[in-house]
Amino acid sequence: QLVESGGGLVQAGGSLRLSCAASGFTFDDYVIAWFRQAPGKEREGISCIRISDEKTFYTDSGKGRFTISSDNAKNTVYLQMNSLTPEDTAVYYCAARPDWNGGKYDYFGQGTQVTVSS
């Protein structure tokens, strides 16, 4: 399973670090991705990391202000978010898939709410 934490209310310009703690599967065999979904909008991808070699990828939504990282000893992936704006308000989810090149996700977290006030 995946459990997100670290969301909350922050003022514009502030930072948050989200965590995605994994259990019940072989962490090193997976790619962990972060998504977000704002009210009334489609879910969008932000970033992903291949745990085995920490290769990372960012979508346009994640480039520049967000940084993904992993701590293999803790089976945890982090998303550091800086210079937040109200447009970053969303529920943030992590998910795990076995294939770097895409395919279905085996595990999803329940999400953590991020609210950025102006």
C-alpha positions as a Markdown table, in Angstrom:
| # | Residue | x | y | z |
|---|---|---|---|---|
| 1 | Gln | 0.0 | 0.0 | 0.0 |
| 2 | Leu | 0.9 | 3.6 | -0.3 |
| 3 | Val | 0.2 | 6.3 | 2.3 |
| 4 | Glu | 0.7 | 10.0 | 1.5 |
| 5 | Ser | 1.3 | 12.7 | 4.1 |
| 6 | Gly | 2.5 | 16.2 | 4.5 |
| 7 | Gly | -0.3 | 18.1 | 2.9 |
| 8 | Gly | -1.9 | 21.1 | 4.5 |
| 9 | Leu | -2.6 | 24.8 | 4.2 |
| 10 | Val | 0.2 | 27.1 | 3.1 |
| 11 | Gln | 0.4 | 30.7 | 1.9 |
| 12 | Ala | 1.4 | 31.5 | -1.6 |
| 13 | Gly | 5.2 | 31.5 | -2.0 |
| 14 | Gly | 5.6 | 28.8 | 0.7 |
| 15 | Ser | 6.8 | 25.3 | 0.5 |
| 16 | Leu | 5.6 | 21.8 | 1.5 |
| 17 | Arg | 7.2 | 18.4 | 1.4 |
| 18 | Leu | 4.9 | 15.5 | 0.7 |
| 19 | Ser | 5.8 | 11.9 | 1.6 |
| 20 | Cys | 4.6 | 8.6 | 0.1 |
| 21 | Ala | 5.4 | 5.7 | 2.3 |
| 22 | Ala | 5.3 | 2.3 | 0.7 |
| 23 | Ser | 4.7 | -1.2 | 2.2 |
| 24 | Gly | 3.7 | -4.6 | 1.1 |
| 25 | Phe | 5.7 | -4.8 | -2.1 |
| 26 | Thr | 9.3 | -4.7 | -3.2 |
| 27 | Phe | 10.0 | -1.0 | -3.3 |
| 28 | Asp | 13.1 | -1.2 | -5.4 |
| 29 | Asp | 11.2 | -2.9 | -8.3 |
| 30 | Tyr | 8.8 | 0.0 | -8.8 |
| 31 | Val | 8.4 | 3.5 | -10.3 |
| 32 | Ile | 6.7 | 5.9 | -8.0 |
| 33 | Ala | 4.7 | 8.7 | -9.5 |
| 34 | Trp | 3.1 | 11.8 | -8.1 |
| 35 | Phe | -0.2 | 13.1 | -9.5 |
| 36 | Arg | -2.6 | 15.8 | -8.5 |
| 37 | Gln | -6.3 | 16.6 | -9.1 |
| 38 | Ala | -7.9 | 19.9 | -8.5 |
| 39 | Pro | -11.6 | 20.3 | -8.1 |
| 40 | Gly | -13.3 | 20.1 | -11.5 |
| 41 | Lys | -10.1 | 19.3 | -13.3 |
| 42 | Glu | -8.5 | 16.1 | -14.7 |
| 43 | Arg | -5.9 | 14.3 | -12.8 |
| 44 | Glu | -2.4 | 15.4 | -14.0 |
| 45 | Gly | 1.0 | 13.9 | -13.6 |
| 46 | Ile | 3.8 | 15.8 | -11.9 |
| 47 | Ser | 6.8 | 13.6 | -11.6 |
| 48 | Cys | 8.1 | 10.0 | -11.2 |
| 49 | Ile | 11.2 | 8.3 | -9.9 |
| 50 | Arg | 12.6 | 4.8 | -10.6 |
| 51 | Ile | 13.6 | 3.5 | -7.2 |
| 52 | Ser | 16.3 | 1.2 | -8.4 |
| 53 | Asp | 18.5 | 3.9 | -9.9 |
| 54 | Glu | 16.7 | 7.1 | -8.8 |
| 55 | Lys | 16.1 | 8.1 | -12.4 |
| 56 | Thr | 13.5 | 10.9 | -12.4 |
| 57 | Phe | 11.1 | 12.5 | -14.9 |
| 58 | Tyr | 9.1 | 15.7 | -14.6 |
| 59 | Thr | 6.1 | 16.8 | -16.6 |
| 60 | Asp | 5.7 | 20.5 | -17.4 |
| 61 | Ser | 3.6 | 20.8 | -14.3 |
| 62 | Gly | 6.4 | 19.6 | -12.1 |
| 63 | Lys | 9.5 | 21.2 | -13.7 |
| 64 | Gly | 11.3 | 24.0 | -11.9 |
| 65 | Arg | 9.5 | 24.2 | -8.5 |
| 66 | Phe | 9.1 | 20.5 | -7.6 |
| 67 | Thr | 11.7 | 17.9 | -6.7 |
| 68 | Ile | 11.1 | 14.2 | -6.3 |
| 69 | Ser | 13.4 | 12.0 | -4.3 |
| 70 | Ser | 13.5 | 8.7 | -2.5 |
| 71 | Asp | 14.8 | 7.2 | 0.7 |
| 72 | Asn | 15.1 | 3.5 | 0.1 |
| 73 | Ala | 15.9 | 2.8 | 3.8 |
| 74 | Lys | 12.5 | 4.2 | 4.7 |
| 75 | Asn | 10.6 | 2.9 | 1.5 |
| 76 | Thr | 9.5 | 6.5 | 1.1 |
| 77 | Val | 9.3 | 8.9 | -1.9 |
| 78 | Tyr | 9.2 | 12.7 | -1.3 |
| 79 | Leu | 7.9 | 15.6 | -3.3 |
| 80 | Gln | 9.4 | 18.9 | -2.3 |
| 81 | Met | 7.2 | 21.7 | -3.6 |
| 82 | Asn | 8.5 | 25.3 | -3.5 |
| 83 | Ser | 7.1 | 28.7 | -4.5 |
| 84 | Leu | 3.6 | 27.4 | -4.3 |
| 85 | Thr | 0.7 | 29.3 | -5.9 |
| 86 | Pro | -3.1 | 29.0 | -5.4 |
| 87 | Glu | -3.1 | 27.0 | -8.7 |
| 88 | Asp | -1.2 | 24.3 | -6.9 |
| 89 | Thr | -4.2 | 23.6 | -4.7 |
| 90 | Ala | -5.3 | 20.0 | -5.3 |
| 91 | Val | -5.3 | 16.5 | -3.8 |
| 92 | Tyr | -1.9 | 15.0 | -4.4 |
| 93 | Tyr | -1.6 | 11.3 | -4.9 |
| 94 | Cys | 1.2 | 8.8 | -5.3 |
| 95 | Ala | 1.1 | 5.6 | -7.3 |
| 96 | Ala | 3.4 | 2.7 | -8.1 |
| 97 | Arg | 3.9 | 0.9 | -11.4 |
| 98 | Pro | 6.6 | -1.7 | -12.3 |
| 99 | Asp | 7.5 | -0.3 | -15.8 |
| 100 | Trp | 9.4 | 3.0 | -16.3 |
| 101 | Asn | 7.9 | 3.3 | -19.8 |
| 102 | Gly | 4.3 | 3.3 | -18.6 |
| 103 | Gly | 1.6 | 0.8 | -18.2 |
| 104 | Lys | -0.8 | 0.2 | -15.4 |
| 105 | Tyr | -0.3 | 1.2 | -11.8 |
| 106 | Asp | -0.5 | -1.5 | -9.2 |
| 107 | Tyr | -0.9 | 0.7 | -6.1 |
| 108 | Phe | -2.5 | 4.1 | -5.4 |
| 109 | Gly | -2.5 | 6.1 | -2.2 |
| 110 | Gln | -5.5 | 7.8 | -0.7 |
| 111 | Gly | -4.2 | 11.3 | -1.4 |
| 112 | Thr | -3.3 | 14.3 | 0.7 |
| 113 | Gln | -4.9 | 17.7 | 0.4 |
| 114 | Val | -2.7 | 20.7 | -0.4 |
| 115 | Thr | -4.3 | 24.2 | -0.2 |
| 116 | Val | -2.4 | 27.3 | -1.1 |
| 117 | Ser | -4.0 | 30.6 | 0.0 |
| 118 | Ser | -3.4 | 33.9 | -1.8 |
